[in-house]
Amino acid sequence: MAIIYEESGRVFTLQTSTSSYQMKAGEHDVLLHLYYGEKIEPYDMSYLIMRADRGFSGNLYEARKDRTFSLDYLPQEYSCFGNGDYRADCLRAVNADGSQCADLRYKGYKIYKGKYGLPGLPALHEGDGGWETLEIALEDSASGLEVTLYYGVLESLDVIARAARIVNHGQKPVRLERVLSFCLDMPDSSMDFMHFYGKHTMERMPERLPLHHGSQSVGSRRGTSSHHHNPFVILCRPEACEEQGECFGFSLLYSGSFTAAAEVDQIHQTRLVMGIGPDGFSWNLEPGEAFYTPEAALVRSGEGLSGLSLRLHDLYREYLIRGKYKTNYRPVLINNWEATYFDFTGEKLLDIAGEAARLGIEMLVLDDGWFGKRDTDSSGLGDWVVNEKKLGMSLKELADRVNGLGLKFGLWVEPEMISEDSDLYRAHPDWALRMPGRPGNIAREQFVLDFSREEVRSHIEAALCRILDGANIEYIKWDMNRSIANVYSAALPAERQGEVLHRYVLGLYEMLEHLTARYPDILFEGCSGGGGRFDAGMLYYTPQIWCSDNTDAIERLKIQYGTSFGSPVSAVGSHVSACPNHQTFRTTPFDTRATVAMAGSFGYELDVNRLEETEKEAVRAQVREYKEYYRLVHDGDYYRLTSPFGGSRTVAWEFVSKDRSEALVCGVVTALEANPSPIVVKLRGLDAGKKYAVNGTVYPGSALMAGGILLPVPQKEYWSYRYPVREVKEERDDV
Ligand code: GLA
C-alpha cells in the first residue's frame, strides 16, 4: 500500500521505496502539508509544526480565538490568493463580484489503484504498473469552486505525480488568473535551488545557488518552455553531490510558458510552486466547467544527484515516453540540414543517401526546404505542398528511391508557423497570432499560427496527413522556430484573450495526439531551434528531441551534461557534423564528435560524400559500434563522472547495464598539459565484488570505482575515449 489513510487524525501518508509524503485534513478543514523526506513510519508528523501567534499574520475567522492558527505560515498543499496566506499562491480566482479569493477546505478523498489521467494534457502513464492514486477534494463554499488535488504515487521510483482540477460548481463564472500545478512547503531553507538556464545553441546550463529569503524563480513567457529556462528544477541539501545527499527534482509536463519559484518566508520555511506561467494568463470558468493543470513529477533521492537522475531517466523511459519507439531500436540517421541547408535537389539527396547506405547509416532525413516556396527561411511556411520542381521528382519517388538504397526516409516539418510570404498567409492573414491594429512582432520572417483555433489546426493536420499518406515517411522532425509574441486570437472575445497561450499548447498537444495515434510507426523527434522545447510535455509525444542547434562536440559536452540531470540519454538527438563546426568554427577530431554524439539518439549531419576515405571508414566503424552498445546507451544507467564546469581535464560519463555486467566509459580530454599530471576517471555503478575487464586488464569493481582508471597521456587536442567494461566471471574448477 503506497497510500495510507489514518482516519482518526485524517492523515494521508504517501509511501515510496525510500520517501514519505504526508498531509492532514486538520482543524477547520484546512489541508496541511506535514512532511516530505526520507521514509518514515506513517506517524502523524504535525507535532513538528510550531504554533505561535505571529504578528501581522491574521487568522481564519473561525479561529479568531486561536491566534496561532494562521495560513500565513502554516504549511499548505495548495495555496490560494486572498485568504491571508501571503506567500506564493497556486490559485488566484476572481469571483463574479470582483473579489479575489478562494478559501479551500477539505471535503473528502478517494484512493484507487492505477494512475489518473488528464484530458488533453500529457501525463505519466500506467507503464508497467505500480501506481496508486489519491484524490483530495477541497472546496470554496462562497464561490462553489471545487479543487481536486491528484497524487499519483509510484513506489518503485520514488515518484509523486501531482496535478489539480478546478471545477466551478457555483452559479456564476469565475476567472482564474493563476492556476499552478502544485505547491510544496518545506519546514526549512537549508537547500540549494538548481535550475537550467540557456540560450539558443547553449541550452540547459546548470546553475546552483543557496536559497535566500524572498522569491527566486525561473520561467518562460515565450509561449514555449524555451531555450532560456527549463521546466525542471532541483532543491538539494547544500552537502548533496553526485554520489550522496538529499535532492528533490520537480519536472513540469508542459511545453508552454511556465513558472518555477521557490520562496523563503519569515520563519525560513520554503515554498516551491510550479505551473503554467501566470503572466498574461487568465481562464474563464463558466458554471459546470472544469480546468486541469498540467502535471508535475516530484522525485526524491537520498543518493545525491545521480540517484535523482537515475530515477527520472527510468521514469521518463517507462512511464512518460509512449509508442513503438519507446522500446524499438531507433535507426542511425543522416540529416541534410548542415550538409546542404536549402540548396538541394532530389538527386543530391540521393547521392548523400547512397553513400550513407554504403557506410551503414539507416535513414535519410530531409530537413527544411522541400515544400512551397522555400529556398530561404523567409517564405513558404504554411504551404505544405511538395516542391516537386526543386526536388526534380515527387516526394513518393524520392522516398521510394531512398528506400531502394536500403534507407528509411524521414521529413522535417514546422506546422505551427506561417511565413508572411506564403499562400496560406495571403488567404488567411487572421490565422496568425497578431494583435489588432499592430503590425506584430516577426521572427525569422514568420508569424505563429493560431493553434488555439480548431479550423487552423484541422487545415494544417489535413495538409500533413496528405504528405504522410503520399510517401513512405518513417520519421518526422517537428520543429518550432520562434518565441511566441502578439498573443491574440482573432477568434476569441476580449475577455478570453488570456486563454490563448494555453489553448495554443492544448491545440498542439491535440494535433500531436492525433498524428501519433494515426501514424504509430512513425518516429517523431521534437525540435525548437534545437532544444527550445526540451520538456517532459513534448517527450510524451516525441520520444526524442533535437537537443541543440549547436553541434560543436565541446560545447555539446556542457549541453548534454546539463540535459542529463532531468532527461534520459535516449531523449537526446545528437549528430556528428562537419568541421570547422558551423556554430563555433572549432575543429575537433572526427572520432570525438562521434563519442559525444553517441551519448544520445545518434546520427550524422554532414555530406558524407565530402568525407575523406579514412573518415568514411570511421563512420562504418562508429555505426557498428553504436549499434553494438545501443541497448546499454538507451536502456542502461547513465552516470556523469566528471563535470565540464569543474576543474577536471576530462569530461567523462558512463553507461552501466541494469545487471551491472557491462559498462561503457566515455569522455573527452578538454585540456592538454606539458609534463602532464595523471588523469584518473573513477567509475560508478559497478558491482564492487565483481571483476571487470577494461582494455585487456582485469580489475576488481571496487578498484575501478574507488581508484579509477588511468587515462593514457593524450597526444591530440580534444582526444576522446570509449572504453567497454565487461564483467569477467571467475574461473571455476568444477565446470
Ligand atoms: C531549426 C532546427 C534545425 C533546422 C532548421 C531548419 O533551426 O533546429 O535543425 O531544422 O530549423 O530551418
Boltz pocket constraint, residues with backbone or C-beta under 6 A from the ligand:
constraints:
  - pocket:
      binder: B
      contacts: [[A, 337], [A, 367], [A, 368], [A, 377], [A, 412], [A, 479], [A, 481], [A, 527], [A, 528], [A, 529], [A, 530], [A, 546], [A, 548], [A, 549]]
      max_distance: 6.0
